[in-house]
Amino acid sequence: MTPSLLKLIFILAGGLIALLLLELGARLLPTPYPPETGKFFTCHNRLGWIGAPHFQGVLDDAGIYQELAFNAQGMHDTGHALEKPPGTFRILMLGDSFVQALQVGEAETAHQLLENRLNRAAQPGGSPAVEVISAGVVNWGTNQQLLYYREEGQRFRPDLVLLLLYLGNDLQDNLPGNGLTVQGVNCYAPYFALCDGRLAPTPLAYAPGLPPAQTACSAFRRWLAHGAGRLYHYSRLYRQLDPLLAGRRPRQQFGRAYDSPYSALYLPNDEAVLEQAWQITQATLAQLRQEVEASGAHLAVGLISPDIIIRLALLSPAEQERFLSDNPVFAQAQIDRPNRRLAHFLDRQGIPFLDLMPPMVEHQAANPTPLYFLGEGHWTAEGNRVAAEALAGWLVENNLVDQGR
């Protein structure tokens, strides 16, 4: 062995030992973020995060006090056996915080009210013929919903997969860097790359501080990006550096010019990041339809609009004109712009969908009970009920649910 080679070996060995000591030392340090964050959740190495299985506790935030209990899958739902009971039509409801509905009791959630409504219509006083399984988690985008269906959802053998897509942040959450702080560390969602306009079959793990490989078609580049993301999941030292790295390279985001980024969805906009979000969202929806149908089930979609959009739709023409004059940046805004784009896409894909904005607006115009928590933005118990009633009627009218199984 030459002296030069021996020297190189010593240098590499010294570097590895130093990194190992730093890693061990990092494990003695407090978490980089407050340790009480995200107490309802746990990091997941393939989904980013899930609800903490069998969690029991209380949500006490923004004036909302709600006792909570999660099932074995970490969902805000009663338990469901993997084996489907004979004669049962199963609906798997995918979504984000609107489906998880931590702000209300489990009996008041849209998924439970939908199950009750469908069973009352089908078999009054009899045994349930329809079972609705909740699979909604805070901050999940359609990328995580697709992965959940692959990993867990299809094991329940649903007959119908009902995805509720929230226009407030689901497109944003499909971009690289979507994360949730859980027990003092950031958990990051996996993300999909688009290669020549097609969805890459496997997701990539996000690596803070490094440019995402969202258009990487090279197997080697994808391997490097994914490897760095996996390293973050296991390295305490890397996680300790996360606040510094996130500050130097913030996550991708559209609509930075507005107080609420989703405002960009409602205005004429040529932001490249926004178009990327649209493309990845549409691609994951198309892939989910393909995989759901390959499992012998059907996919349907419900569209949820933010609270502010419902309130704007309730304004009179004079009030809308006054709002626009006070906020000239929104002069070209259209309250149904993203809804129409999604409707066009879903029609082309042959995916049945219900836009929940019209029934929400119609109900709110005739009833003073709020459908959204003021300032907090999620459905109240009444909002969950109106959504469940609208979904139930639509599913029955369009023969999307077989209540006689």
C-alpha positions as CSV (number, residue, x, y, z in Angstrom):
1,M,0.0,0.0,0.0
2,T,1.5,3.4,-1.0
3,P,1.9,6.2,1.5
4,S,-0.5,8.4,-0.4
5,L,-3.3,5.7,-0.4
6,L,-2.7,5.1,3.3
7,K,-2.9,8.8,4.0
8,L,-6.2,9.0,2.1
9,I,-7.6,6.0,4.1
10,F,-6.7,7.7,7.4
11,I,-8.3,11.0,6.3
12,L,-11.5,9.2,5.3
13,A,-11.6,7.2,8.5
14,G,-11.0,10.3,10.5
15,G,-13.9,12.0,8.7
16,L,-16.2,9.1,9.3
17,I,-15.3,9.0,13.0
18,A,-15.9,12.7,13.4
19,L,-19.3,12.4,11.7
20,L,-20.2,9.5,14.0
21,L,-19.2,11.5,17.1
22,L,-21.3,14.5,15.8
23,E,-24.2,12.2,15.2
24,L,-24.0,10.7,18.7
25,G,-23.7,14.2,20.2
26,A,-26.7,15.5,18.3
27,R,-28.8,12.8,19.9
28,L,-28.0,14.3,23.3
29,L,-29.3,17.8,22.2
30,P,-32.9,19.0,22.6
31,T,-35.1,18.8,19.5
32,P,-34.7,21.7,17.1
33,Y,-38.3,22.7,17.5
34,P,-40.6,22.8,20.6
35,P,-41.0,19.2,21.8
36,E,-44.8,19.6,22.4
37,T,-45.5,20.2,18.7
38,G,-47.6,17.8,16.8
39,K,-48.7,15.7,19.7
40,F,-51.5,14.1,17.7
41,F,-49.1,12.7,15.1
42,T,-46.1,10.5,14.5
43,C,-43.5,10.6,11.7
44,H,-43.8,7.9,9.1
45,N,-40.9,6.9,6.8
46,R,-43.1,6.4,3.7
47,L,-46.0,8.7,4.2
48,G,-44.3,11.6,6.0
49,W,-46.6,11.5,9.0
50,I,-49.8,9.9,10.2
51,G,-52.1,10.2,13.2
52,A,-50.7,8.6,16.3
53,P,-52.3,5.2,16.6
54,H,-54.6,4.8,19.6
55,F,-54.1,8.5,20.5
56,Q,-56.4,9.9,23.2
57,G,-56.2,13.5,24.2
58,V,-57.7,17.0,23.7
59,L,-57.6,19.6,21.0
60,D,-57.5,23.0,22.8
61,D,-56.8,25.6,20.2
62,A,-58.3,28.8,18.7
63,G,-61.2,28.6,21.1
64,I,-62.0,25.0,20.1
65,Y,-62.0,22.3,22.9
66,Q,-62.5,18.8,21.6
67,E,-61.7,15.4,23.1
68,L,-60.2,13.1,20.6
69,A,-59.6,9.4,20.1
70,F,-57.8,7.8,17.2
71,N,-58.1,4.2,16.0
72,A,-55.3,1.7,15.4
73,Q,-54.5,3.3,12.0
74,G,-54.1,6.7,13.6
75,M,-57.4,8.0,12.1
76,H,-60.1,10.1,13.8
77,D,-62.6,7.2,13.3
78,T,-63.8,4.1,15.0
79,G,-61.9,0.9,14.2
80,H,-62.5,-1.0,11.0
81,A,-61.5,-4.6,10.4
82,L,-59.5,-5.3,7.2
83,E,-61.9,-8.1,6.3
84,K,-65.0,-6.5,4.7
85,P,-68.3,-7.8,6.3
86,P,-70.5,-9.7,3.9
87,G,-73.2,-7.6,2.2
88,T,-71.3,-4.3,2.9
89,F,-70.5,-1.5,0.5
90,R,-67.3,0.1,1.7
91,I,-66.3,3.7,1.0
92,L,-62.8,4.9,1.8
93,M,-62.7,8.6,2.3
94,L,-59.3,10.2,1.6
95,G,-58.4,13.8,2.4
96,D,-56.6,16.2,4.7
97,S,-57.6,18.0,7.8
98,F,-61.2,18.5,6.6
99,V,-61.7,14.7,6.5
100,Q,-59.7,14.2,9.8
101,A,-62.0,16.9,11.4
102,L,-60.2,17.2,14.7
103,Q,-62.4,20.2,15.5
104,V,-65.6,18.1,16.1
105,G,-66.4,14.8,17.8
106,E,-66.1,11.7,15.7
107,A,-69.9,11.3,15.6
108,E,-70.1,14.8,14.0
109,T,-67.5,14.2,11.2
110,A,-68.6,14.2,7.6
111,H,-67.5,10.6,7.2
112,Q,-69.6,9.3,10.0
113,L,-72.6,11.4,9.1
114,L,-72.3,10.2,5.5
115,E,-72.4,6.6,6.7
116,N,-75.4,7.3,8.9
117,R,-77.3,9.1,6.1
118,L,-76.7,6.4,3.5
119,N,-77.7,3.6,5.9
120,R,-80.9,5.4,7.0
121,A,-81.9,5.8,3.4
122,A,-81.1,2.2,2.6
123,Q,-82.3,0.2,5.5
124,P,-84.2,2.2,8.1
125,G,-83.9,0.4,11.4
126,G,-81.8,-2.4,9.9
127,S,-78.2,-3.4,10.0
128,P,-75.7,-1.1,8.2
129,A,-75.1,-1.8,4.5
130,V,-72.7,1.0,3.9
131,E,-69.4,1.5,5.8
132,V,-67.4,4.7,5.5
133,I,-63.7,4.5,6.5
134,S,-61.9,7.8,7.3
135,A,-58.4,8.2,5.9
136,G,-57.8,11.9,6.3
137,V,-54.7,13.5,8.0
138,V,-53.7,17.1,8.5
139,N,-51.6,18.6,5.7
140,W,-51.8,15.6,3.4
141,G,-51.8,16.3,-0.3
142,T,-53.0,14.0,-3.0
143,N,-49.5,12.6,-3.2
144,Q,-49.7,11.2,0.3
145,Q,-53.3,10.1,-0.3
146,L,-52.2,8.1,-3.3
147,L,-49.4,6.5,-1.2
148,Y,-51.8,5.7,1.6
149,Y,-54.1,4.0,-0.8
150,R,-51.2,1.9,-2.1
151,E,-49.9,1.0,1.4
152,E,-53.0,0.7,3.5
153,G,-56.2,1.9,1.9
154,Q,-56.7,-0.8,-0.7
155,R,-56.2,-3.5,2.0
156,F,-59.7,-2.5,3.3
157,R,-61.1,-3.6,-0.2
158,P,-63.2,-0.4,-0.7
159,D,-65.9,-0.4,-3.4
160,L,-65.6,3.4,-3.7
161,V,-62.7,5.7,-2.9
162,L,-64.0,9.2,-2.2
163,L,-61.3,11.8,-2.2
164,L,-62.1,15.3,-0.8
165,L,-59.7,17.8,-2.3
166,Y,-59.3,21.1,-0.4
167,L,-58.5,24.0,-2.7
168,G,-57.0,26.0,0.1
169,N,-53.7,24.1,0.3
170,D,-53.8,20.6,-1.4
171,L,-52.0,21.9,-4.5
172,Q,-49.4,23.5,-2.4
173,D,-49.0,20.4,-0.3
174,N,-48.1,18.4,-3.4
175,L,-44.9,20.4,-4.0
176,P,-41.6,19.3,-2.5
177,G,-41.0,20.5,1.1
178,N,-44.5,19.9,2.6
179,G,-43.9,19.1,6.2
180,L,-45.3,18.9,9.7
181,T,-43.5,19.5,13.0
182,V,-44.0,16.4,15.2
183,Q,-42.6,16.2,18.7
184,G,-39.9,18.7,18.0
185,V,-38.7,17.6,14.5
186,N,-39.9,18.2,11.0
187,C,-41.4,15.3,9.1
188,Y,-41.4,15.8,5.4
189,A,-43.9,14.4,2.9
190,P,-42.5,12.3,0.0
191,Y,-43.0,13.9,-3.4
192,F,-43.4,12.7,-7.0
193,A,-41.4,13.8,-10.0
194,L,-42.8,14.4,-13.4
195,C,-40.6,12.9,-16.1
196,D,-41.5,14.0,-19.6
197,G,-45.0,14.9,-18.4
198,R,-45.6,11.5,-16.7
199,L,-45.7,10.7,-13.1
200,A,-42.6,8.8,-11.9
201,P,-43.8,5.5,-10.4
202,T,-42.1,5.8,-7.1
203,P,-41.9,8.9,-4.8
204,L,-38.8,10.6,-3.6
205,A,-37.9,11.4,0.0
206,Y,-37.4,15.2,0.6
207,A,-34.0,16.4,1.7
208,P,-33.9,19.8,3.4
209,G,-31.3,22.2,2.0
210,L,-31.0,20.4,-1.3
211,P,-32.8,21.3,-4.6
212,P,-35.7,18.8,-5.2
213,A,-35.5,16.5,-8.1
214,Q,-39.1,17.0,-9.2
215,T,-38.3,16.8,-12.9
216,A,-35.5,14.3,-12.6
217,C,-35.7,11.5,-15.1
218,S,-32.2,10.3,-14.6
219,A,-32.1,7.2,-12.4
220,F,-28.8,8.3,-10.8
221,R,-30.1,11.8,-9.9
222,R,-33.3,10.3,-8.4
223,W,-31.2,7.8,-6.4
224,L,-29.1,10.7,-5.0
225,A,-32.1,12.8,-4.1
226,H,-33.9,9.9,-2.5
227,G,-30.8,8.8,-0.6
228,A,-30.4,12.2,0.9
229,G,-34.0,12.3,1.9
230,R,-33.7,8.9,3.5
231,L,-30.6,10.1,5.4
232,Y,-32.7,12.9,6.9
233,H,-35.2,10.5,8.2
234,Y,-32.5,8.5,10.2
235,S,-29.9,11.1,11.0
236,R,-30.4,13.2,14.2
237,L,-27.6,15.5,13.1
238,Y,-29.3,16.3,9.8
239,R,-32.5,17.0,11.7
240,Q,-30.8,19.3,14.1
241,L,-29.6,21.3,11.1
242,D,-33.0,21.5,9.6
243,P,-34.0,25.1,10.8
244,L,-30.8,26.5,9.3
245,L,-31.2,24.6,6.0
246,A,-34.9,25.5,5.7
247,G,-34.1,29.1,6.2
248,R,-31.4,29.1,3.5
249,R,-33.6,27.2,1.0
250,P,-37.3,27.6,1.8
251,R,-39.8,25.1,0.5
252,Q,-41.3,25.7,-2.9
253,Q,-44.4,27.9,-2.7
254,F,-46.6,29.8,-5.1
255,G,-48.6,32.9,-4.4
256,R,-45.8,34.6,-2.3
257,A,-47.1,38.0,-3.4
258,Y,-50.4,37.5,-1.5
259,D,-51.3,37.2,2.2
260,S,-52.8,33.8,1.5
261,P,-50.8,31.8,-1.1
262,Y,-54.0,30.1,-2.4
263,S,-55.2,33.5,-3.7
264,A,-53.0,32.8,-6.7
265,L,-55.4,30.0,-7.7
266,Y,-58.2,32.5,-8.2
267,L,-56.3,35.0,-10.4
268,P,-54.9,34.9,-13.9
269,N,-51.4,33.6,-13.0
270,D,-48.5,32.3,-15.0
271,E,-46.3,31.4,-12.0
272,A,-44.1,28.4,-13.0
273,V,-44.4,26.9,-9.4
274,L,-48.2,27.1,-9.6
275,E,-48.3,25.3,-12.9
276,Q,-46.0,22.7,-11.5
277,A,-48.4,22.2,-8.6
278,W,-51.3,21.9,-11.0
279,Q,-49.5,19.3,-13.1
280,I,-48.4,17.1,-10.2
281,T,-51.9,17.3,-8.6
282,Q,-53.6,16.2,-11.9
283,A,-51.0,13.5,-12.4
284,T,-51.5,12.0,-8.9
285,L,-55.3,12.1,-9.4
286,A,-55.0,10.3,-12.7
287,Q,-52.7,7.7,-11.1
288,L,-55.0,7.2,-8.2
289,R,-57.9,6.6,-10.5
290,Q,-55.8,4.0,-12.4
291,E,-54.8,2.1,-9.2
292,V,-58.3,2.3,-7.7
293,E,-59.9,0.9,-10.8
294,A,-57.2,-1.8,-11.0
295,S,-58.3,-2.9,-7.6
296,G,-61.9,-3.3,-8.8
297,A,-63.2,-0.1,-7.1
298,H,-64.3,3.3,-8.4
299,L,-62.9,6.8,-7.6
300,A,-65.0,9.9,-7.0
301,V,-63.9,13.4,-5.9
302,G,-65.4,16.1,-3.8
303,L,-64.1,19.7,-4.1
304,I,-63.9,21.9,-0.9
305,S,-63.5,25.7,-1.1
306,P,-62.0,27.9,1.6
307,D,-64.2,29.7,4.0
308,I,-63.4,33.1,2.4
309,I,-64.7,31.9,-1.0
310,I,-68.0,30.8,0.5
311,R,-68.4,34.2,2.2
312,L,-67.5,36.1,-1.0
313,A,-70.1,34.1,-3.0
314,L,-72.7,35.2,-0.5
315,L,-72.1,38.9,-1.1
316,S,-74.5,40.9,-3.2
317,P,-73.2,42.3,-6.5
318,A,-72.9,45.7,-4.9
319,E,-70.9,44.2,-1.9
320,Q,-68.7,42.3,-4.3
321,E,-68.0,45.5,-6.3
322,R,-67.1,47.3,-3.0
323,F,-64.8,44.5,-2.0
324,L,-63.0,44.6,-5.3
325,S,-62.6,48.3,-5.2
326,D,-61.1,48.1,-1.8
327,N,-58.8,45.2,-2.9
328,P,-57.8,46.1,-6.5
329,V,-55.3,43.2,-6.7
330,F,-58.3,40.9,-6.8
331,A,-60.1,42.8,-9.5
332,Q,-59.7,39.8,-11.9
333,A,-60.3,37.1,-9.3
334,Q,-63.0,34.5,-10.1
335,I,-64.3,32.5,-7.1
336,D,-64.7,29.3,-9.2
337,R,-61.5,29.5,-11.3
338,P,-59.7,26.5,-9.7
339,N,-63.0,24.6,-9.5
340,R,-63.6,25.0,-13.2
341,R,-60.1,23.8,-14.1
342,L,-60.4,20.7,-11.9
343,A,-63.9,20.0,-13.3
344,H,-62.5,20.1,-16.8
345,F,-59.7,17.7,-15.9
346,L,-61.9,15.3,-13.9
347,D,-64.4,15.3,-16.8
348,R,-61.6,14.3,-19.2
349,Q,-60.5,11.6,-16.9
350,G,-64.0,10.2,-16.4
351,I,-63.8,10.8,-12.7
352,P,-67.2,11.7,-11.2
353,F,-67.0,14.8,-8.9
354,L,-69.1,17.0,-6.7
355,D,-68.2,20.7,-6.2
356,L,-69.3,21.3,-2.6
357,M,-69.3,25.1,-3.0
358,P,-72.8,25.5,-4.5
359,P,-74.6,23.5,-1.8
360,M,-72.6,25.2,0.9
361,V,-73.4,28.7,-0.4
362,E,-77.1,27.7,-0.9
363,H,-77.4,26.4,2.7
364,Q,-75.5,29.4,4.2
365,A,-77.7,31.9,2.4
366,A,-80.8,30.4,4.1
367,N,-79.3,29.5,7.5
368,P,-77.3,31.6,9.9
369,T,-75.4,28.7,11.6
370,P,-71.8,29.0,10.5
371,L,-70.4,26.2,8.4
372,Y,-66.7,27.1,9.1
373,F,-65.0,28.1,12.4
374,L,-64.3,31.8,12.2
375,G,-60.6,32.4,11.8
376,E,-59.7,28.7,12.2
377,G,-61.1,27.8,8.7
378,H,-62.4,24.2,9.2
379,W,-65.9,22.9,9.1
380,T,-68.1,23.3,12.2
381,A,-70.4,20.4,13.1
382,E,-72.9,22.1,10.8
383,G,-70.4,22.3,8.0
384,N,-69.7,18.6,8.3
385,R,-73.4,17.8,8.3
386,V,-74.1,19.9,5.2
387,A,-71.2,18.3,3.4
388,A,-72.3,14.8,4.3
389,E,-75.9,15.5,3.2
390,A,-74.7,16.9,-0.1
391,L,-72.3,14.0,-0.7
392,A,-75.0,11.4,0.2
393,G,-77.6,12.8,-2.1
394,W,-75.1,13.1,-5.0
395,L,-73.7,9.5,-4.5
396,V,-77.2,8.0,-4.5
397,E,-78.4,10.1,-7.5
398,N,-75.4,9.1,-9.6
399,N,-75.6,5.4,-8.6
400,L,-72.1,5.6,-7.1
401,V,-73.1,3.6,-4.0
402,D,-74.8,0.2,-3.9
403,Q,-76.9,0.3,-0.7
404,G,-78.2,-3.2,-1.3
405,R,-75.0,-5.1,-0.8
